[in-house]
């Protein structure tokens, strides 16, 4: 299991806001469910490696 830190969650929420996307749109882009995405943006939670990799790849894209 991997942990999304509060700092990572804040940066992910910032990218979502910068791109003017709602939670469902971001989840679709990442390839996870919107329920899992809600957990990701809370921060401090453990997620599976596959979810962590997808989120970090989405986050680092275009940066």
Secondary structure, 3 states (H helix, E strand, C coil): CEEECHHHHHHHHHHHHHCCCCHHHHHHHHCCCHHHHHHHHHCCEEECHHHHHHHHHHHHCCC
